[in-house]
Amino acid sequence: MKPTALLAHLGSLRATLAWFALLGAVVLAGRVVETGWTLALGAVLAGLALNLLAALAVHPLLRRQLPLLLAHLALLVLVVLAGLSRLVSLDGRFELAEGVEFDGTLLDARRGPWHHDALQRLRFRHAGFEIDYAPGRKRGATRNLVAWVDEEGDARRAVIGDHHPLRLAGYRFYTSPNKGFAPLLRWVPEHGSPQLGTVHLPSYPAQELRQHREWSLPDGRTAWVQLVIDEPLIDPAGAARFRLPQRQHLVLRVGELRAELRPGQAVALPGGTLVYEELRTWMGYRVHHDPTLPWLLAAALLAAGSLGVHYALKFAPPARARTLARPGHA
């Protein structure tokens, strides 16, 4: 194959479409395969860059028309940034009970291999939330209060939600639809110091009829904990607000032992005593970090603007097109 024919093949629209299809396949594979896909992503991005360079070499029209050239370069940057985003970004989720501080631990996360994880040094405390419900249990906006200490040592508070994040060190923390009740339990061993723990029961009201969960005691035994609510909380036929029940108790099962506990009550177990301190709430959070987002937006705007100018010049009347193309025209 002659060099010119090879360049024409590498810079063809058909080759561009093939590279984009391959890029999509690699990005999707990266969501399934944790390792080994970064080299494939780099190879595809290099192929797209080669495709553009070859297109510039074999299509003089791209070089002569500045708006069209800028649009193609911006699209290339957009593709490269999209690939880089997968390498450096983080998406994760975690849960916090009321009064508990975030310590950087995630329940699950998608981390890019080049992500520099700074979550371990970030701290904020979940200080409660409010959610209004319209008739039909239609959930309104979440108003979640968080508190933290900034870099200057000042105490800060903010209300965040599903679309209004807390921003710390480039990370954005959002609430999620998952939330529920969290009994606070205190284990008092016969020998040693007491320990506190919370049981995050299934999300409420989505799993209203399944308010039970197994919980590991500090000594390694498993306890089955169920919250029994003795009053209606969210009326399906009217407006309501998420709140703690006033009438409730726990059903606790450890081995053959079964006990019902109200706040402040305790049950003696082999090796210690388990105290039901109080009922709290928990909130599910999402965390996102992607430093490429501003650059992706800039590249997308440049590509769209350049294409707009190109087609304005292409379809404008001849006199108007000459005016637009004249150097120094504003």
C-alpha positions in Angstrom: 0.0 0.0 0.0 1.4 3.4 -1.0 2.1 5.9 1.8 -0.6 8.3 0.5 -3.2 5.5 0.3 -2.2 4.4 3.9 -2.7 8.0 5.1 -6.0 8.3 3.4 -7.1 5.0 5.0 -5.9 6.1 8.5 -7.6 9.5 8.2 -10.9 8.3 6.7 -14.3 8.9 8.3 -14.7 5.1 8.4 -11.6 4.7 10.5 -12.8 7.5 12.8 -16.1 5.7 13.4 -14.2 2.4 14.0 -11.9 4.1 16.6 -14.9 5.7 18.4 -16.7 2.4 18.5 -13.6 0.7 19.9 -13.3 3.6 22.5 -16.9 2.9 23.7 -16.2 -0.8 24.0 -13.0 -0.1 26.1 -14.8 2.4 28.4 -17.6 -0.1 29.0 -15.1 -2.9 29.7 -13.4 -0.6 32.2 -16.6 -0.6 34.2 -16.5 -4.4 34.5 -12.8 -5.2 34.6 -10.9 -3.5 37.4 -7.4 -3.9 36.0 -5.7 -4.2 32.6 -8.0 -1.9 30.6 -5.9 1.3 31.0 -3.3 0.2 28.3 -6.2 -0.6 25.9 -7.6 2.9 26.6 -4.3 4.6 25.9 -3.9 2.6 22.7 -7.4 3.7 21.5 -6.7 7.3 22.3 -3.4 7.2 20.5 -5.2 5.7 17.5 -7.8 8.5 17.5 -4.9 11.1 17.6 -3.3 9.3 14.7 -6.6 9.4 12.8 -6.9 13.1 13.2 -3.3 13.8 12.2 -3.8 11.6 9.1 -7.0 13.4 8.3 -5.2 16.8 8.5 -2.6 15.5 6.1 -4.9 14.1 3.5 -7.7 16.7 3.7 -6.4 20.2 2.9 -9.9 21.6 3.6 -9.4 20.9 7.3 -6.2 23.0 7.3 -7.6 25.9 5.3 -10.8 26.4 7.3 -9.8 27.4 10.8 -13.2 26.9 12.5 -13.4 23.3 11.2 -9.8 22.7 12.3 -10.5 24.0 15.8 -13.7 21.8 15.9 -11.7 18.7 15.1 -8.9 19.5 17.6 -11.5 20.3 20.3 -13.2 16.9 19.6 -9.8 15.2 19.9 -9.2 16.9 23.2 -12.7 16.0 24.3 -12.0 12.3 23.6 -8.6 12.4 25.4 -10.2 14.1 28.4 -13.0 11.6 28.5 -10.4 8.8 28.7 -8.4 10.7 31.3 -11.5 11.1 33.3 -11.9 7.4 33.6 -8.3 7.2 34.9 -8.4 9.9 37.6 -12.0 10.0 38.8 -13.7 8.4 41.8 -17.4 7.5 42.4 -18.4 5.9 45.7 -21.0 5.6 48.3 -21.2 5.4 52.1 -23.6 5.7 55.0 -23.5 7.8 58.2 -25.6 7.6 61.3 -26.7 10.9 62.9 -23.8 12.3 64.9 -21.2 10.1 63.2 -18.2 11.6 61.4 -17.1 10.5 58.0 -13.6 8.8 58.2 -13.0 8.2 54.5 -14.4 4.6 54.5 -16.5 3.7 51.4 -19.0 0.9 51.1 -18.0 0.5 47.4 -16.2 2.7 44.9 -15.1 3.0 41.3 -11.5 4.4 41.4 -9.5 5.2 38.4 -6.0 3.8 38.6 -4.5 7.3 38.6 -6.8 8.6 41.2 -4.9 10.2 44.1 -7.2 9.3 47.0 -7.4 12.2 49.6 -10.6 11.0 51.2 -8.8 9.7 54.3 -7.9 13.3 55.4 -11.4 14.7 54.9 -13.9 14.9 57.8 -17.5 16.0 58.2 -20.3 15.0 60.6 -23.8 14.0 59.6 -26.1 16.2 61.8 -29.6 15.0 60.7 -31.9 15.6 57.8 -35.4 16.6 56.8 -37.5 15.2 53.9 -41.1 16.2 53.1 -43.5 13.8 51.4 -46.4 14.8 49.2 -49.5 12.6 49.0 -48.7 9.3 47.5 -45.4 9.2 49.3 -43.8 11.3 46.7 -40.4 12.3 48.1 -39.4 15.9 48.1 -36.0 17.5 48.4 -33.6 16.3 51.0 -32.3 18.9 53.4 -29.3 17.3 55.1 -27.2 19.2 57.7 -23.5 18.5 57.8 -20.8 20.1 60.1 -17.0 20.2 59.6 -13.9 22.2 60.5 -12.3 24.0 57.6 -8.6 24.4 57.0 -8.4 27.6 59.1 -9.9 25.8 62.1 -13.3 27.4 61.9 -16.5 25.4 62.5 -18.7 25.3 59.4 -22.2 24.0 58.7 -24.1 23.5 55.5 -27.3 22.0 54.2 -26.8 19.7 51.2 -29.0 17.4 49.1 -29.3 15.1 46.2 -28.3 17.9 43.8 -26.6 20.4 46.1 -23.3 19.0 47.2 -20.8 19.6 50.0 -17.5 20.5 48.3 -14.3 19.5 50.1 -10.8 19.4 48.4 -12.3 18.8 45.0 -14.7 16.1 46.2 -18.4 16.6 45.9 -20.6 14.8 48.5 -24.3 14.4 47.7 -27.2 12.7 49.6 -28.9 9.7 48.1 -32.5 8.4 48.2 -31.3 5.8 50.7 -31.9 6.6 54.4 -33.5 5.0 57.4 -33.3 4.3 61.1 -30.3 3.3 63.1 -30.7 1.9 66.7 -27.7 3.0 68.9 -26.5 0.0 71.0 -23.9 -0.1 73.8 -22.1 -3.3 74.6 -20.8 -3.4 78.2 -18.5 -6.4 78.6 -17.8 -8.0 81.9 -14.1 -7.1 81.4 -13.1 -4.2 79.3 -14.4 -0.9 78.1 -18.0 -0.3 76.8 -18.4 0.0 73.0 -21.0 1.9 71.0 -22.4 0.7 67.6 -25.3 1.5 65.3 -27.3 -0.9 63.2 -28.3 0.6 59.8 -31.6 -0.9 59.1 -32.9 -1.2 55.5 -34.0 2.0 53.8 -37.2 3.5 55.0 -40.0 3.8 53.7 -38.8 1.8 50.6 -38.4 -1.3 52.8 -40.9 -0.5 55.4 -41.8 -4.1 56.0 -38.2 -5.3 56.3 -36.9 -3.3 59.2 -34.5 -6.0 60.5 -30.9 -6.8 60.0 -28.1 -9.0 61.5 -25.5 -7.2 63.5 -22.1 -8.5 64.7 -21.5 -8.0 68.5 -18.0 -6.9 69.5 -17.3 -10.4 70.8 -18.0 -11.9 67.4 -21.5 -13.2 68.0 -24.3 -12.3 65.6 -27.5 -10.6 66.8 -30.7 -10.3 64.8 -32.2 -6.9 65.3 -35.7 -5.8 64.3 -37.3 -2.4 64.7 -41.0 -2.5 65.5 -42.8 0.7 64.8 -46.1 1.0 66.7 -47.5 4.1 64.9 -48.0 5.2 61.3 -45.2 7.5 60.1 -45.7 8.5 56.5 -49.4 8.6 55.5 -49.7 7.5 51.8 -52.9 9.7 51.4 -51.5 12.9 52.8 -48.5 15.2 53.2 -45.9 14.0 55.8 -42.3 14.5 56.9 -39.7 11.9 57.7 -39.4 11.6 61.4 -38.4 9.3 64.2 -41.2 7.2 65.6 -42.3 8.1 69.2 -43.6 4.6 69.8 -41.2 1.9 68.9 -39.1 -1.0 70.3 -36.5 -3.5 69.3 -36.7 -7.2 69.0 -33.3 -8.8 69.7 -32.3 -12.4 69.1 -28.9 -13.8 70.1 -28.8 -17.6 69.8 -31.7 -18.9 71.7 -32.3 -15.7 73.6 -35.1 -13.3 72.5 -35.8 -9.9 74.1 -37.8 -6.8 73.5 -36.1 -3.5 74.3 -37.3 0.0 74.5 -34.8 2.9 74.6 -32.8 2.8 77.8 -33.5 -0.9 78.5 -30.8 -3.6 78.6 -30.5 -7.3 78.3 -27.9 -9.5 80.0 -25.9 -11.8 77.7 -23.1 -14.3 78.3 -20.0 -12.1 78.6 -21.7 -8.7 79.0 -24.8 -6.5 78.7 -26.4 -5.0 75.6 -28.1 -1.6 76.1 -30.5 -0.1 73.6 -29.5 3.6 74.0 -31.8 5.4 71.5 -33.0 5.4 67.9 -31.3 7.6 65.4 -31.4 8.1 61.6 -28.8 7.3 58.9 -28.3 8.8 55.5 -26.7 7.4 52.4 -24.2 9.6 50.6 -22.6 9.6 47.2 -19.1 11.1 46.6 -17.7 12.1 43.2 -14.3 13.5 42.2 -13.3 14.3 38.6 -10.8 17.2 38.0 -11.3 16.9 34.2 -14.9 18.2 34.3 -14.1 21.9 33.7 -11.8 21.1 30.9 -14.4 18.7 29.3 -16.9 21.6 29.4 -14.5 24.0 27.8 -13.6 21.5 25.1 -17.2 20.8 24.3 -18.1 24.5 24.1 -15.1 25.1 21.8 -16.1 22.2 19.5 -19.8 23.4 19.4 -18.8 27.0 18.9 -16.3 26.2 16.1 -18.8 24.0 14.3 -21.4 26.8 14.6 -19.0 29.4 13.0 -18.0 26.9 10.3 -21.6 26.3 9.3 -22.5 30.0 9.6 -19.7 30.7 7.1 -20.7 27.8 4.9 -24.4 28.7 4.6 -24.2 32.5 4.9 -24.7 34.7 1.7 -21.4 35.2 -0.1 -21.0 38.9 1.0 -21.8 38.0 4.6 -19.4 35.1 4.5 -16.6 37.3 3.2 -17.3 39.8 6.0 -17.2 37.0 8.7 -14.0 35.6 7.2 -12.2 39.0 7.1 -9.3 39.2 9.6 -10.1 41.4 12.6 -13.9 41.2 12.1 -15.7 41.1 15.5 
